[in-house]
Amino acid sequence: MKKLVFIISLAILAVSCGEKKAEKTSELTGSIAIDGSGTVYPVSEAVAEEFLKTEPKVKVTVGESGTGGGFKKFATGVTDISDASREIKGKEIELCKENAIEYIKLTVALDGITVVINKDNTWAKSMTTEELKKLWEPNSTIKKWNEIRAEWPNEEIHLYGPNTSHGTYDFFTEVIMGESGASRTDYNAVSDYNVAVQGIEKDVNALGYFGLSYYEENKDKLGVVGIDNGSGVVLPSIETVANNQYAPLSRSLFIFVNTKSAQRPEVEKFVKFYLENAPQLSKEVGYVPMPQSGYDEQKAAFEAILIKK
């Protein structure tokens, strides 16, 4: 009887060890490379941090070389996921085709481009979209505040904005000037929005633009300009972006996922985790989540490409 009990105990231990071994081998490994929009970066970084709490053996790297810079890497197979704050351009689509890169675009949040000023600026509390156009259009001759409105100071304006690799630059120029990339060039073009924040914070005559989340992070240091598109002045906020009152400077934020990469279990699980947690995490980092129905549509679209493959 003792011998039988011993044999049964060994069998139970073996099964138990087998289960533990199975659990161990089921842990995800591998790596996921993400790059692109500096605007989408805070969302992807937050998602990556939370994902690594559940899958600590997966290496997730998140870069921010701008939407354009991100698409260059994505279209040549360097990255699995590309963060983007604008639609993909024709030349980027062609580069993807040349390198046999197939992808799916998924919307992860909403955002508003914010026009910011120095805290001590008491005059430029609002601007019309037409005034923004005159200020930022190619070869603009406006140099001083009183050239926008006569009652404003006879002082030189110092402009800050994203460089040409940023999706924010593309979106702003498209909706304000009517053509993507159409902009004056004599401004402080930054790759890091923190540089713009620091410059505007120290200069009463500075004005710039970047994503809502960067303003939210620094609203104790900066002033904000209300935008009038003909329907009255609207300030950027989570509420005005969500209900589309803050037009035309509200937009969608995307991730583009390489469909071949999506077949890898770590990438598949990460993207599903992203869509599941984007509503909460996008809000935490200063963006506007879509209605739940929007995320449900993105999940269904992603599942469809997995089945298709």
C-alpha positions, 0 to 999 in steps of 0.5 A: 500500500505504501508503495502504491501511495508513493507511485501515485504521489510521484505521478501527481508530482510529474503532472504538476511539474508538467503543468508548470513547464507548460505554463512556463513555455507558454510565456510570450517572448520576442520583440516588437518595434514601434516608431513614428509620431511624437504625438502618438508616442505617449499613448504607445509608450503607456500601452507598452508599459502596461503590456510589459507588466503582463508579458515581461519577456517581450521586448517592446521598443517605442521610438518617436522619429515623427510620422514621416520618419516612422513611415520610412522605417515601417515601409522598409520593414524595420518596424512592426507598428508605425504611430501616425498622427495623419493619413499615410501619403501616396509616396509612403504607400508606394514605398510599402508596395515596393517592399511588399509591406502590407498593413492595417490602419487602426484608430486609437484616439482623438486629438486636437492641435493646440495654438499656444502662447506665453502666460503673460500674453494678454491680447491673443486670447483668440484667433480666426482660422483666416488669421492663422492662415495669414500668419503661417502661410508660405511667404507670409509677410506678417512679422508683428502682432499688430499686423494681425490685428491693429490693436495688438502690440507693435512687437515681433512674433516669435514662432514655434512649430513642429518640423516637417517630419511630424504628422502635426505639421502635415495636419495643421498645414492641410486644414489651415492652408488647404495643402499639406506642407504649405507653410512659412519656413522662418520659424523655430522648427522643433523635433522635440515639443519640449523645446517649443514649450520652453521657448514659449514659456520664456518669451511673451511674444512667442506663439506655437502649435502642437498636440493637445496632450503637450498643452495639458501637460504644460498648461501651468506654464502656457496660455492657449488661443481659442480658435474661431472657424466662423462659428464662435471661439472654441477652446481646445479640450477633451470635451470640444475635441470629442464632440467635434466643436473644436473644428477644424483642428481636431483629428484622429490618431493611428497605429499602422500594423504590418500584417505579417508582423501581426501573425507573430503571437507577441504582436497579435497580443500587443495590438489586441491589448492596445485596443482594449486599453487605449480608451483608458490610457489615451485619456490618462496621457491627455488624449480623447478616447473614441466611443466604445463602438469605435474601438469595437470596430477596430478590434473586428477589423484587426481580427479579420486580417488575422483570419484572412492570413 
